[in-house]
C-alpha cells in the first residue's frame, strides 16, 4: 500500500501544480488575459486543495505507514475518490469558487462529496493508528515520535470540525460560512504540517548518515498538543470562530505553540547536519530550511507588531497580518519548504522501494530549480505586498506602480522556475513508479 500512497500523492501534486501554473499566469503582467477571470479562482482553489492539502496529507499517511508498519487500505480508496472528484470540479470550472482560508471551497455537490471522501479516508487512517501513536508519543527517536504527535493532532482536527459545524452560521454568506467551518480544524492542520515537516527534516538528516535523538525536545510536543486541544474548544469558547478574540488566540498559537518547538528542533537539526551542496538530502534540507525561515520571518513581521500593539492597548483594534500579497508570501514559503522536503524524501523512497538503483542526474538540479524558483516567488509576492498589492485578485489592473509590476514579474519568473522543477519531479516520479510497478508485476 505504501507504493500506492506514493503514487497518489505524486498525482495529487501534479494536478495541483498544473492549476498553480494557470493561477500564476492569471497574475503575471502581459500574459494574464490568457486565463478567463472566473477560471482564475477555480485554479487557485484546485491548486491549494490538491498540491497542498491533498499532497501533504496523502504523503503524511504514507510516512505514518512507514513509521508504524501498518497498511491503510480502505483510507487509500476513500482518499483516491476524493482527489478525483476535487480535481474534476476544479478542472471543469463548475460551481461557485469561495476563497476562504485553509480549505478553499467550490460550492458544488461534486466538491462536497470529494472533500467528504478524502477526509473520511484521512481520519479513518488517523483513528486506526491512534493506539500506536499513544505508545510512540514518549519515544526519543524523532520520526516515530513526530508521526505519533501528528496522528493525535489529526484526531483533534476531527473533533475541531465537529465543534465548528454548529458555529458556521448561515450559508447566505458563503465566505464567512466556510471560514468559520474550517478556521479551527484548519489551524490544527498547520500543526500537523509542522510536525511532518520536522519528520522530513530528520529523515533527510538520517539519509546523510546522521542519526540523532531528540531527548528532552520530545516534551515540546506538549505545546503542539495543548494549543491544538484548545483549538477544539475555540468555537465553543468564542462562539464565532473568526471573531477578533479567536483570531488573537490562533495567532498566538502559531507564534508560540507551533513556532517555538519547530525553532528548537531546527537548531538541533542544523547543529548536527553537514553541508554538501552536491548531496541531494543535504541540499534539499538547506533550501527547505531557507524557505521555511523566509516564510516565518514574513509571518512574525506581520503578526508581532499587532500582538504587541494589542498588549499595550487591549481596547484597540486587532489587525493581524494585513490582507495583501504578504500573506500568500508567508504561507508559500512555509508550504513549499514542506513540498521540497517531501520531494527529497520521495527520492529516497524510489531507491528503498527498488524502483531505481541510482537516481537520475536530473534529481539534484530539480531540487535547485524548484527551491530557487520558490525563493524568487516568495520574495516577489512579499515585496509586492509591502507596496499594497492585494491578494486573490485577477490581473494587474489594480496598480500602475512600476515597482509592483517588477515584483510581480519577479514572482512570474520564480513561478516558471518552480513549475519547471515541479514538472520534472512529477514526470520523473511517475515514470519510475509506473515503470517500476510494471516490472515488479511481470517478475
C-alpha positions as CSV (number, residue, x, y, z in Angstrom):
1,X,0.0,0.0,0.0
2,X,2.9,2.4,0.6
3,X,3.7,2.4,-3.1
4,X,0.1,3.2,-4.0
5,X,0.0,6.1,-1.5
6,X,3.3,7.4,-3.0
7,X,1.7,7.3,-6.5
8,X,-1.5,9.0,-5.3
9,X,0.5,11.8,-3.6
10,X,2.5,12.4,-6.8
11,X,-0.6,12.6,-8.9
12,X,-2.3,15.0,-6.5
13,X,0.8,17.2,-6.6
14,X,0.9,17.1,-10.4
15,X,-2.7,18.1,-10.8
16,X,-2.3,20.9,-8.2
17,X,0.9,22.1,-9.9
18,X,-0.8,22.4,-13.2
19,X,-3.5,24.5,-11.7
20,X,-0.8,26.6,-9.9
21,X,0.6,27.5,-13.3
22,X,-2.8,28.6,-14.5
23,X,-3.3,30.8,-11.4
24,X,0.2,32.3,-11.8
25,X,-0.4,33.1,-15.4
26,X,-3.5,35.0,-14.4
27,X,-1.4,37.2,-12.1
28,X,1.6,37.8,-14.4
29,X,1.8,41.1,-16.4
30,X,1.4,40.8,-20.2
31,X,0.0,37.3,-20.2
32,X,-2.7,37.3,-17.6
33,X,-5.5,37.6,-20.2
34,X,-4.8,34.0,-21.3
35,X,-6.8,32.9,-18.3
36,X,-10.5,33.8,-18.0
37,X,-11.2,35.8,-14.8
38,X,-13.8,33.2,-13.5
39,X,-11.4,30.3,-14.0
40,X,-8.7,32.0,-12.1
41,X,-10.5,31.3,-8.8
42,X,-11.2,27.7,-9.6
43,X,-7.5,27.2,-10.5
44,X,-6.3,28.7,-7.2
45,X,-8.8,26.6,-5.2
46,X,-7.8,23.4,-7.1
47,X,-4.1,24.2,-6.6
48,X,-4.4,24.6,-2.9
49,X,-6.6,21.6,-2.3
50,X,-4.6,19.2,-4.5
51,X,-1.0,20.4,-4.3
52,X,-1.1,21.4,-0.7
53,X,-3.9,19.7,1.3
54,X,-4.1,16.6,-0.9
55,X,-0.4,16.1,-1.4
56,X,0.6,16.8,2.2
57,X,-2.0,14.6,3.8
58,X,-1.6,11.6,1.4
59,X,2.2,11.8,1.8
60,X,1.7,12.1,5.6
61,X,-0.4,8.9,5.5
62,X,2.4,7.2,3.6
63,X,5.0,8.3,6.2
64,X,2.8,7.1,9.0
65,X,2.6,3.6,7.4
66,X,6.4,3.6,7.2
67,X,6.7,4.5,10.9
68,X,4.0,2.3,12.3
69,X,4.4,-0.7,9.8
70,X,0.6,-0.8,9.2
71,X,-1.2,-0.8,5.9
72,X,-4.1,1.6,5.3
73,X,-6.2,0.1,2.5
74,X,-9.7,1.5,2.9
75,X,-8.4,5.0,3.7
76,X,-6.5,4.8,0.4
77,X,-9.5,4.2,-1.8
78,X,-11.6,6.9,0.0
79,X,-8.8,9.4,-0.4
80,X,-8.4,8.4,-4.1
81,X,-12.1,9.0,-4.8
82,X,-11.9,12.4,-3.0
83,X,-8.9,13.6,-5.0
84,X,-10.5,12.5,-8.3
85,X,-13.7,14.4,-7.6
86,X,-11.9,17.6,-6.3
87,X,-9.7,17.6,-9.4
88,X,-12.7,17.1,-11.6
89,X,-14.7,20.0,-10.3
90,X,-11.7,22.3,-10.3
91,X,-10.8,21.5,-13.9
92,X,-14.4,21.8,-15.2
93,X,-14.8,25.2,-13.6
94,X,-18.4,24.4,-12.3
95,X,-19.8,25.8,-9.1
96,X,-19.0,28.9,-7.2
97,X,-15.4,29.4,-6.0
98,X,-15.1,30.5,-2.4
99,X,-11.6,31.7,-1.5
100,X,-11.8,31.0,2.2
101,X,-8.7,30.0,4.2
102,X,-7.3,26.5,4.8
103,X,-9.6,24.5,2.5
104,X,-10.7,26.9,-0.3
105,X,-14.1,25.6,-1.5
106,X,-16.0,25.2,-4.7
107,X,-19.6,25.4,-3.6
108,X,-20.9,22.4,-5.6
109,X,-22.1,18.9,-4.7
110,X,-19.2,17.2,-6.5
111,X,-16.7,19.1,-4.4
112,X,-18.6,18.4,-1.2
113,X,-18.6,14.7,-1.9
114,X,-14.9,14.8,-2.8
115,X,-13.9,16.5,0.4
116,X,-16.1,14.1,2.4
117,X,-14.4,11.1,0.8
118,X,-10.9,12.5,1.1
119,X,-11.1,13.5,4.8
120,X,-13.0,10.3,5.7
121,X,-10.0,8.4,4.4
122,X,-7.6,10.6,6.3
123,X,-9.4,10.4,9.6
124,X,-10.0,6.7,9.3
125,X,-6.3,6.3,8.9
126,X,-5.6,8.5,11.9
127,X,-8.0,6.7,14.2
128,X,-6.7,3.3,13.1
129,X,-3.2,4.3,14.2
130,X,-4.1,6.0,17.4
131,X,-3.0,3.2,19.7
132,X,0.4,3.0,18.0
133,X,0.7,6.8,18.3
134,X,0.0,6.7,22.1
135,X,2.9,4.4,22.5
136,X,5.2,6.4,20.2
137,X,4.5,9.7,21.9
138,X,7.2,9.2,24.5
139,X,9.9,7.9,22.3
140,X,13.1,9.8,21.6
141,X,13.5,8.5,18.1
142,X,12.4,11.6,16.2
143,X,10.5,10.2,13.2
144,X,8.2,7.9,15.2
145,X,7.7,10.5,17.9
146,X,6.7,13.2,15.4
147,X,4.5,10.7,13.5
148,X,2.7,9.9,16.7
149,X,2.2,13.6,17.5
150,X,0.8,14.1,14.0
151,X,-1.7,11.2,14.4
152,X,-3.0,12.6,17.7
153,X,-3.2,16.1,16.2
154,X,-5.3,14.6,13.3
155,X,-7.8,13.2,15.7
156,X,-8.0,16.6,17.4
157,X,-8.6,18.1,14.0
158,X,-11.6,15.9,13.5
159,X,-13.1,17.0,16.8
160,X,-12.4,20.6,15.9
161,X,-14.5,20.2,12.8
162,X,-17.4,18.8,14.9
163,X,-17.3,21.8,17.3
164,X,-17.1,24.2,14.4
165,X,-20.2,22.8,12.5
166,X,-22.8,24.4,14.8
167,X,-21.0,27.7,14.7
168,X,-20.6,28.0,10.9
169,X,-23.8,30.1,10.7
170,X,-25.9,30.7,7.6
171,X,-24.9,29.8,4.1
172,X,-26.2,33.2,2.9
173,X,-22.6,34.5,3.2
174,X,-20.6,31.6,1.8
175,X,-17.2,33.0,2.6
176,X,-18.0,33.5,6.3
177,X,-19.7,30.1,6.4
178,X,-16.7,28.2,5.2
179,X,-14.3,30.5,7.1
180,X,-16.0,29.7,10.4
181,X,-16.3,26.0,9.5
182,X,-12.6,25.5,8.7
183,X,-10.9,28.0,10.9
184,X,-10.3,25.8,14.0
185,X,-9.6,22.5,12.2
186,X,-7.5,24.4,9.6
187,X,-5.2,25.7,12.3
188,X,-4.7,22.2,13.7
189,X,-3.9,21.1,10.1
190,X,-1.0,23.6,10.1
191,X,0.3,21.9,13.3
192,X,0.1,18.6,11.6
193,X,2.1,20.0,8.7
194,X,4.7,21.4,11.1
195,X,5.3,18.1,12.8
196,X,5.6,16.3,9.5
197,X,8.0,18.9,8.2
198,X,10.2,18.2,11.1
199,X,9.8,14.5,10.3
200,X,11.0,15.1,6.8
201,X,14.0,17.2,8.0
202,X,15.0,14.4,10.4
203,X,14.6,11.9,7.6
204,X,16.9,13.9,5.3
205,X,19.4,14.2,8.2
206,X,19.3,10.4,8.6
207,X,19.9,10.0,4.8
208,X,23.2,11.9,5.3
209,X,24.3,9.2,7.7
210,X,23.5,11.3,10.8
211,X,21.2,9.7,13.4
212,X,20.1,11.9,16.3
213,X,17.8,11.5,19.3
214,X,15.5,14.3,20.3
215,X,16.0,13.8,24.1
216,X,14.1,16.4,26.1
217,X,12.8,18.0,22.9
218,X,10.0,15.5,23.0
219,X,8.4,17.5,25.8
220,X,8.0,20.4,23.4
221,X,5.3,18.4,21.7
222,X,3.1,19.3,24.6
223,X,2.9,22.8,23.0
224,X,1.7,21.2,19.7
225,X,-0.9,19.2,21.5
226,X,-2.1,21.7,24.1
227,X,-2.8,24.5,21.7
228,X,-4.5,22.1,19.3
229,X,-6.7,20.9,22.1
230,X,-7.6,24.5,22.9
231,X,-8.4,25.0,19.2
232,X,-11.0,22.2,19.5
233,X,-12.7,24.3,22.2
234,X,-12.2,27.6,20.3
235,X,-15.7,27.6,18.6
236,X,-17.4,26.8,21.9
237,X,-15.5,29.5,23.9
238,X,-15.7,32.3,21.4
239,X,-18.9,31.4,19.7
240,X,-17.7,32.9,16.4
241,X,-14.5,31.0,15.4
242,X,-13.3,34.0,13.4
243,X,-14.0,36.7,15.9
244,X,-11.3,39.2,16.9
245,X,-10.6,37.3,20.2
246,X,-10.4,33.9,18.3
247,X,-8.0,35.4,15.8
248,X,-5.7,36.8,18.5
249,X,-5.6,33.4,20.2
250,X,-4.9,31.5,16.9
251,X,-2.1,33.9,16.0
252,X,-0.6,33.4,19.5
253,X,-0.9,29.7,19.0
254,X,1.1,29.9,15.7
255,X,3.8,32.1,17.3
256,X,4.2,30.0,20.5
257,X,2.6,26.6,20.1
258,X,3.9,25.9,16.6
259,X,6.8,28.3,16.1
260,X,8.8,27.7,19.2
261,X,9.0,23.9,19.1
262,X,10.0,24.0,15.4
263,X,12.8,26.5,16.1
264,X,14.2,24.3,18.9
265,X,14.1,21.2,16.7
266,X,15.6,23.2,13.8
267,X,18.5,24.2,16.0
268,X,19.1,20.5,16.8
269,X,18.9,19.6,13.1
270,X,21.3,22.3,11.9
271,X,23.7,21.7,14.7
272,X,24.1,18.1,13.6
273,X,23.8,18.5,9.8
274,X,26.6,18.5,7.2
275,X,26.6,21.0,4.3
276,X,27.2,19.3,1.0
277,X,25.7,21.1,-2.0
278,X,26.3,18.1,-4.2
279,X,24.4,15.8,-1.9
280,X,20.6,15.7,-2.6
281,X,19.3,15.2,1.0
282,X,21.8,17.9,2.3
283,X,20.8,20.4,-0.4
284,X,17.1,19.8,-0.1
285,X,17.3,20.2,3.7
286,X,19.2,23.5,3.3
287,X,16.8,25.1,0.8
288,X,13.8,23.8,2.7
289,X,15.0,25.5,5.8
290,X,15.7,28.7,3.9
291,X,12.2,28.7,2.5
292,X,10.7,28.0,5.9
293,X,12.6,30.7,7.7
294,X,11.7,33.2,4.9
295,X,8.0,32.4,5.3
296,X,8.2,32.5,9.1
297,X,10.0,35.8,9.1
298,X,7.2,37.3,6.9
299,X,4.6,36.0,9.3
300,X,6.3,37.2,12.5
301,X,7.0,40.6,10.9
302,X,3.3,40.9,10.1
303,X,1.8,39.5,13.3
304,X,4.1,40.5,16.1
305,X,3.5,44.3,15.8
306,X,-0.2,43.7,16.1
307,X,0.2,41.4,19.1
308,X,2.5,44.0,20.8
309,X,0.1,46.8,20.0
310,X,-2.8,44.9,21.4
311,X,-0.8,44.0,24.6
312,X,-0.1,47.8,25.1
313,X,-3.7,48.8,24.2
314,X,-6.2,46.0,24.6
315,X,-9.1,48.4,23.7
316,X,-7.6,49.0,20.2
317,X,-8.4,47.1,17.1
318,X,-6.5,43.9,16.4
319,X,-5.3,43.8,12.8
320,X,-3.1,40.7,12.5
321,X,-1.3,40.3,9.1
322,X,-2.6,42.8,6.6
323,X,-4.6,41.3,3.7
324,X,-2.2,41.8,0.9
325,X,0.3,39.6,-1.0
326,X,2.5,39.3,2.1
327,X,0.1,36.6,3.4
328,X,0.5,34.2,0.4
329,X,4.2,35.1,0.5
330,X,4.3,33.8,4.1
331,X,2.4,30.6,3.6
332,X,4.0,29.8,0.2
333,X,7.4,30.0,1.9
334,X,6.3,27.6,4.7
335,X,4.3,25.3,2.4
336,X,6.9,24.9,-0.3
337,X,9.5,24.3,2.3
338,X,7.5,21.2,3.1
339,X,6.8,20.3,-0.5
340,X,10.6,20.4,-1.3
341,X,11.3,18.3,1.8
342,X,8.7,15.7,0.8
343,X,10.1,15.6,-2.7
344,X,13.5,14.8,-1.3
345,X,12.0,12.1,0.9
346,X,10.3,10.6,-2.2
347,X,13.6,10.4,-4.0
348,X,14.9,8.2,-1.1
349,X,11.8,6.1,-1.3
350,X,12.3,5.5,-5.0
351,X,15.6,3.9,-4.0
352,X,14.3,1.9,-1.0
353,X,11.3,0.6,-2.9
354,X,13.6,-0.7,-5.6
355,X,12.2,1.5,-8.4
356,X,15.7,2.6,-9.3
357,X,19.2,1.6,-8.3
358,X,20.5,5.1,-8.8
359,X,18.8,8.4,-9.1
360,X,18.8,10.3,-12.4
361,X,21.3,13.1,-12.8
362,X,18.3,15.4,-13.1
363,X,17.3,14.9,-9.4
364,X,19.7,17.4,-7.8
365,X,19.2,20.2,-10.4
366,X,15.4,19.7,-9.9
367,X,15.8,20.4,-6.2
368,X,17.7,23.6,-7.0
369,X,15.3,24.6,-9.8
370,X,12.2,24.2,-7.6
371,X,13.9,25.7,-4.5
372,X,15.4,28.8,-6.1
373,X,12.2,29.4,-8.1
374,X,10.1,29.4,-4.9
375,X,12.5,31.8,-3.2
376,X,12.1,34.2,-6.0
377,X,8.3,33.6,-6.0
378,X,8.0,34.3,-2.3
379,X,10.2,37.5,-2.4
380,X,8.2,38.8,-5.4
381,X,4.9,38.3,-3.5
382,X,6.3,39.8,-0.3
383,X,7.7,43.0,-1.8
384,X,4.6,43.4,-3.9
385,X,2.5,43.1,-0.7
386,X,4.6,45.7,1.0
387,X,3.6,48.0,-1.8
388,X,0.0,47.3,-1.1
389,X,-0.7,44.7,-3.9
390,X,-4.0,42.8,-2.9
391,X,-4.3,39.1,-2.6
392,X,-6.7,36.8,-4.6
393,X,-7.0,39.4,-7.3
394,X,-7.0,38.7,-11.0
395,X,-4.6,40.5,-13.4
396,X,-2.6,43.7,-12.7
397,X,-5.3,46.4,-13.2
398,X,-5.2,47.3,-9.5
399,X,-1.8,49.2,-9.9
400,X,0.3,51.3,-12.3
401,X,3.2,51.3,-9.9
402,X,6.3,50.1,-11.8
403,X,7.8,48.6,-8.7
404,X,4.7,46.4,-8.1
405,X,4.9,45.4,-11.7
406,X,8.5,44.5,-11.3
407,X,7.9,42.4,-8.1
408,X,5.0,40.6,-9.8
409,X,7.2,39.9,-12.7
410,X,9.9,38.5,-10.3
411,X,7.1,36.3,-9.0
412,X,6.3,35.2,-12.5
413,X,10.0,34.3,-13.2
414,X,10.1,32.3,-9.9
415,X,6.8,30.6,-10.9
416,X,8.3,29.4,-14.2
417,X,11.4,28.0,-12.5
418,X,9.4,26.3,-9.7
419,X,6.8,24.9,-12.1
420,X,9.6,23.6,-14.3
421,X,11.1,21.9,-11.2
422,X,7.8,20.6,-10.1
423,X,7.0,19.2,-13.6
424,X,10.4,17.5,-13.7
425,X,9.8,15.9,-10.3
426,X,6.3,14.7,-11.2
427,X,7.2,13.3,-14.6
428,X,10.3,11.6,-13.2
429,X,8.3,10.2,-10.2
430,X,5.5,8.9,-12.4
431,X,8.0,7.3,-14.8
432,X,10.0,5.4,-12.1
433,X,6.9,4.5,-10.1
434,X,4.8,3.2,-13.0
435,X,7.7,1.6,-14.8
436,X,8.9,0.1,-11.6
437,X,5.5,-1.2,-10.7
438,X,5.1,-2.9,-14.1
439,X,8.5,-4.6,-13.9
440,X,7.8,-5.9,-10.4
441,X,4.4,-7.3,-11.6
442,X,6.0,-9.0,-14.5
443,X,8.6,-10.6,-12.4
